[in-house]
Amino acid sequence: MKCSKIIVFSISFIGMVFISSCKKDSNSNEIFTSDSTSVSYSYPNEQVAHNITFDYLPTSTTNQIINHKYYTLSYSEKDEQPEWVGYELKANYIVNNNFKRPYFIDDPKVTTGSADWRNYKNSGYDKGHLCPAADMEFDKNAYNETFYTSNISPQDRGFNGGVWNRLEQKTRYWASMYDGVYVITGGVLKGSLKSIGKEKVTVPDYFYKILLDNSNGKYKMIAFLMPNKKSEKPLYSFVVSVDSIEKLTGIDFFPKLEDKLEDSLEKNVSYNLWLFN
């Protein structure tokens, strides 16, 4: 890989900004708008790119945080996909505009280069959105941004079109019901996992989705952990504690919540506060 990089350190409590320019060697297996040289990390209670606020970002184990306009991700170069994607799904985002689906393209903000979509070709796996396109149909640009290859992961076709799709639809239902929810989702990128394509894109055995609702200062949280395979089981059978997903992934999902509140929410495995009907 040929790469030229300038790193600018900004010393303050809000973190650092990395400015980089890097091109992937087309012969190598290595591998939020369109300014491809600016990557910034925004901590909770600050503004992320383009003044869209997302208050509940996880920690990153990869040190490559990418801010898009309506979602944020932590990109794992060794796995050629995000370890998590986080965004706020507001109630007024839930619309159906029937936009034309664009082609998947490389993410210009991933400095090491996001995996090419051709890795998925003839692999037997879908290019599974983590921030679903259907969550961003309120705006054409927001919709198109979900087609960066930094926002996809190899998913079993029966899983992607089945139980995972059911969970995505239920998430939109909850966003409408509770006037918006915060969503964190990704594949579990630990253990001995298979890969696909020339760039060796990791195939997760499990995917997780964590939802946080803060309605009038009252918090509730629910988390799902699903095997990457077809299932007809009801969604509530996949409910687990956030703590258990943190142990699997090594990620602290809500580090800026007050400690006692975080501990209470993340240990909870009850789904009684969430309407499943």
JONOR-V100785 format. One record per residue. N is the residue number from 0. OMEGA is omega in radians with two decimals (none if undefined). NEAR is the number of other ideal C-beta (glycine too) atoms within 8 Angstrom. D_LAST is the distance of its C-alpha to the last C-alpha in whole Angstrom. Layout:
# JONOR-V100785
N/OMEGA/NEAR/D_LAST
N/OMEGA/NEAR/D_LAST
This chain:
# JONOR-V100785
0/3.09/10/51
1/-2.99/5/53
2/2.97/7/52
3/-2.99/6/53
4/2.99/8/52
5/-3.14/7/52
6/3.14/7/50
7/3.13/7/51
8/3.06/5/50
9/-3.02/7/49
10/3.06/3/50
11/-3.08/5/47
12/-3.09/3/44
13/3.00/6/42
14/-3.04/9/43
15/3.08/6/44
16/3.14/10/44
17/3.09/9/45
18/-2.98/10/47
19/3.02/10/48
20/-3.02/10/49
21/3.12/11/48
22/-3.11/7/49
23/3.05/10/48
24/-3.04/8/50
25/3.13/4/49
26/-3.07/3/51
27/3.04/8/49
28/3.08/6/46
29/2.82/9/45
30/none/13/44
31/none/13/35
32/-2.73/8/37
33/3.07/4/40
34/-2.96/7/43
35/-3.08/7/43
36/-3.06/6/45
37/3.09/8/43
38/-3.11/13/41
39/3.08/10/40
40/3.11/10/38
41/-3.13/13/36
42/3.13/9/35
43/-3.13/7/32
44/3.00/5/33
45/3.14/8/36
46/3.02/6/35
47/-3.04/12/34
48/3.05/10/36
49/3.02/7/36
50/3.03/4/35
51/-3.00/10/31
52/2.99/8/30
53/-2.91/13/28
54/-2.96/9/29
55/-3.13/12/27
56/3.05/11/29
57/2.95/13/30
58/3.10/7/33
59/3.05/11/35
60/-3.03/10/36
61/-3.12/9/38
62/3.02/5/39
63/-3.14/13/38
64/3.14/13/36
65/3.08/14/35
66/2.91/12/34
67/-3.02/13/33
68/-3.06/11/32
69/3.02/11/29
70/-3.13/15/28
71/3.11/15/30
72/3.00/15/31
73/-3.02/14/33
74/3.07/16/35
75/-3.12/14/36
76/-3.09/10/39
77/3.13/5/40
78/-3.14/9/36
79/3.12/13/37
80/3.10/15/33
81/2.97/13/31
82/2.97/15/30
83/2.99/13/28
84/-3.13/13/27
85/3.12/14/25
86/3.01/12/24
87/3.10/11/23
88/-3.10/13/20
89/-3.11/8/20
90/-3.09/9/18
91/3.01/6/21
92/-3.00/11/21
93/3.09/10/18
94/3.12/7/21
95/-3.11/5/22
96/3.11/8/26
97/3.09/4/26
98/3.04/8/29
99/-3.13/3/31
100/3.09/5/30
101/3.02/7/33
102/2.99/5/35
103/3.12/9/34
104/3.08/9/37
105/3.11/10/38
106/-3.09/12/37
107/-3.12/7/41
108/3.05/13/40
109/-2.98/12/40
110/3.13/11/43
111/-3.13/12/43
112/3.07/11/42
113/-3.04/11/38
114/3.09/13/38
115/-3.13/9/39
116/-3.11/12/36
117/3.04/7/39
118/-3.09/13/38
119/-3.05/13/35
120/3.14/7/37
121/-3.14/3/37
122/-3.04/9/36
123/-3.12/4/33
124/3.06/12/30
125/2.94/10/28
126/-2.99/11/29
127/3.06/13/26
128/2.97/9/25
129/2.84/12/24
130/-3.02/14/23
131/3.06/9/22
132/-3.11/10/24
133/3.07/8/21
134/-3.01/15/20
135/-3.10/15/24
136/3.10/13/24
137/-3.07/9/25
138/-3.07/8/29
139/3.13/7/31
140/3.09/8/32
141/3.10/11/29
142/-3.10/12/28
143/-3.12/9/31
144/3.12/14/31
145/-3.13/14/28
146/2.91/11/31
147/-3.13/12/33
148/3.02/13/34
149/-3.08/13/33
150/-3.10/15/29
151/-3.13/12/29
152/-3.13/11/29
153/3.14/14/29
154/3.02/13/26
155/-3.03/10/26
156/3.10/9/25
157/3.09/8/23
158/-3.08/17/21
159/-3.12/11/21
160/-3.06/8/20
161/-3.00/11/17
162/3.11/13/15
163/3.07/13/17
164/3.09/9/16
165/3.13/9/12
166/3.08/13/13
167/3.11/11/15
168/3.12/8/12
169/3.09/10/9
170/3.09/14/12
171/3.07/12/13
172/3.13/9/10
173/3.11/13/11
174/3.09/15/14
175/-3.08/8/14
176/-3.02/7/12
177/3.11/10/14
178/3.06/7/17
179/3.07/10/18
180/3.00/12/18
181/-3.04/15/20
182/2.98/14/20
183/-3.09/13/22
184/3.12/12/22
185/3.04/14/25
186/3.06/12/26
187/-3.00/14/28
188/-3.13/12/32
189/3.10/7/33
190/3.14/5/35
191/-3.02/2/37
192/3.07/10/35
193/3.12/5/36
194/3.14/8/37
195/3.01/11/37
196/-3.13/13/40
197/-3.13/6/43
198/3.05/11/42
199/3.09/9/40
200/-3.10/14/36
201/3.07/15/35
202/-3.14/11/32
203/3.01/12/29
204/-3.11/8/28
205/2.99/11/25
206/3.12/16/23
207/3.00/15/21
208/-3.12/12/19
209/-3.12/14/19
210/3.08/13/17
211/3.07/13/19
212/3.08/12/18
213/-3.11/7/21
214/3.11/7/20
215/3.10/3/23
216/3.11/5/25
217/-3.06/6/22
218/2.88/10/21
219/-3.03/9/18
220/3.06/12/18
221/-3.11/10/16
222/-3.14/14/17
223/3.04/12/17
224/-2.99/12/20
225/3.00/14/20
226/-3.12/7/23
227/3.14/12/24
228/-3.12/7/24
229/3.11/8/21
230/3.07/9/19
231/-3.10/5/16
232/3.08/7/15
233/-3.07/5/11
234/-3.08/12/11
235/3.12/7/11
236/3.13/6/14
237/-3.13/11/16
238/3.10/10/15
239/3.05/10/19
240/3.04/10/21
241/3.09/15/23
242/-3.09/8/26
243/3.10/10/26
244/3.07/16/25
245/3.11/12/28
246/3.13/6/30
247/-2.97/11/30
248/-3.04/14/30
249/-3.10/6/33
250/2.98/12/31
251/-2.94/7/30
252/-3.10/13/27
253/-3.02/12/28
254/-3.08/8/31
255/2.98/9/32
256/3.07/10/29
257/-2.92/5/31
258/-3.11/6/32
259/3.11/6/31
260/3.12/9/27
261/-3.12/11/27
262/-3.12/8/28
263/-3.10/8/25
264/-3.01/14/23
265/3.08/13/24
266/-3.01/9/24
267/3.07/9/21
268/3.14/7/18
269/3.07/5/16
270/-3.05/9/12
271/-3.12/4/11
272/-3.09/6/12
273/-3.09/9/9
274/-3.13/6/6
275/-3.09/8/4
276/none/2/0
